[in-house]
Amino acid sequence: MITVLTWMWDTRYSAAHVNALRRQVARHYARPHRFACVTNQPQGLDCETIPDREAFAGLTSPHGAQFSSCYRRLDMFAPDAAERYGERFICLDLDMIIVADVAPLWDRLEDCVLLRDPLYPTQVNGSMLLLSAGSRPRVWTEFDPARSPDVARARGFRGSDQAWLSHCLPSEPRWGPEDGVLSYRKHIIPRGGSLPAGARIVSFHGKQKPWDTSLPWVREAA
């Protein structure tokens, strides 16, 4: 049985956002699954929680402290990931909105599937990934907090954990708009906020979040 994971730390997101994502998953993924939030802030959550070991939590983004740092999510590639997260899992950001059946995305058989970044297509975006635990150990074993962020940045990759994933896993299969995985900034705003045919899940990467909009399909999904 697959695990659907999300992460919550600090105050940018709340239990309400986690609970809304859990409802969306239940509505649009009919397969047996386990939903869990990796967090040390379990208050108000109506789902299973997994303690956040806060690996590399103090490591800032190589682009500056004003940018988000998500290096703690590299823990999903640690040797004991199967014990903590399950043998196979999907990781979703809390600012994803699911609008249709995601089984065609999550039932793929590959050990690892990543999300092609909609703005920088040579790299991955950390909003969604599918992983068989333990199948890509170098993401963890080769990560050096003193050196690796700058290595990834020197290659032109942006972000924190997603830049390192782009460096380590350049050839993995990737989801994109052809699969119904869309960017709010790139694929929805130019359409005046309307969903195109075939949309399955929308990423609100960037400053504007789903709860900042009044679009009917966002309100209905939540």
VENWOPE-V698140 format. One record per residue. N is the residue number from 1. PHI is phi as a letter, one per 20 degrees, with the letter a starting at -180 (* if undefined). BURIAL is 1 if it has 16 or more other C-alpha atoms within 10 Angstrom, else 0. Layout:
BEGIN
N/PHI/BURIAL, N/PHI/BURIAL
END
This chain:
BEGIN
1/*/0, 2/f/1, 3/d/1, 4/d/1, 5/d/1, 6/b/1, 7/c/1, 8/b/1, 9/b/0, 10/l/0, 11/d/0, 12/f/0, 13/c/0, 14/c/1, 15/g/1, 16/f/0, 17/f/1, 18/f/1, 19/f/1, 20/f/0, 21/f/1, 22/g/1, 23/f/0, 24/f/1, 25/f/1, 26/f/0, 27/f/0, 28/d/1, 29/c/1, 30/e/0, 31/f/0, 32/g/0, 33/b/0, 34/d/1, 35/d/1, 36/b/1, 37/d/1, 38/e/1, 39/a/1, 40/d/1, 41/c/1, 42/f/1, 43/f/0, 44/n/0, 45/e/1, 46/d/1, 47/b/0, 48/f/0, 49/c/1, 50/c/1, 51/g/0, 52/e/1, 53/f/0, 54/l/1, 55/f/0, 56/l/1, 57/f/0, 58/e/0, 59/e/1, 60/e/1, 61/f/1, 62/f/1, 63/e/0, 64/p/0, 65/f/0, 66/f/0, 67/e/0, 68/f/0, 69/c/1, 70/c/1, 71/f/1, 72/g/1, 73/f/1, 74/f/1, 75/g/1, 76/f/1, 77/d/1, 78/f/1, 79/g/1, 80/d/0, 81/g/1, 82/f/1, 83/f/0, 84/e/0, 85/d/1, 86/o/1, 87/f/1, 88/b/1, 89/b/1, 90/d/1, 91/d/1, 92/c/1, 93/f/1, 94/f/1, 95/d/1, 96/e/1, 97/d/1, 98/e/1, 99/c/1, 100/b/1, 101/g/1, 102/d/1, 103/g/0, 104/f/0, 105/e/1, 106/e/1, 107/e/0, 108/f/0, 109/e/0, 110/f/0, 111/f/0, 112/b/1, 113/c/1, 114/d/1, 115/d/1, 116/f/1, 117/f/1, 118/f/1, 119/e/0, 120/c/0, 121/f/0, 122/e/0, 123/c/1, 124/d/1, 125/d/1, 126/e/1, 127/f/1, 128/b/1, 129/b/1, 130/d/1, 131/b/1, 132/e/1, 133/g/1, 134/n/1, 135/e/0, 136/c/1, 137/f/0, 138/f/0, 139/g/1, 140/e/1, 141/f/0, 142/e/0, 143/e/0, 144/d/0, 145/f/0, 146/e/0, 147/c/0, 148/f/1, 149/g/1, 150/f/1, 151/f/1, 152/f/1, 153/f/1, 154/f/0, 155/e/0, 156/n/0, 157/e/1, 158/d/1, 159/n/1, 160/d/1, 161/f/1, 162/f/1, 163/f/1, 164/f/1, 165/f/1, 166/f/1, 167/f/1, 168/e/1, 169/c/1, 170/f/0, 171/d/0, 172/f/1, 173/f/0, 174/c/1, 175/f/1, 176/b/1, 177/f/1, 178/f/0, 179/e/0, 180/n/1, 181/e/1, 182/d/1, 183/d/1, 184/f/1, 185/f/1, 186/e/0, 187/d/1, 188/d/1, 189/g/0, 190/f/0, 191/e/0, 192/m/0, 193/n/1, 194/e/0, 195/e/1, 196/f/0, 197/f/0, 198/n/0, 199/f/1, 200/d/1, 201/b/1, 202/c/1, 203/e/1, 204/d/1, 205/f/1, 206/o/0, 207/f/0, 208/f/0, 209/d/0, 210/g/1, 211/f/0, 212/e/0, 213/d/0, 214/d/0, 215/f/0, 216/g/0, 217/f/0, 218/f/1, 219/f/0, 220/f/0, 221/f/1, 222/f/1
END
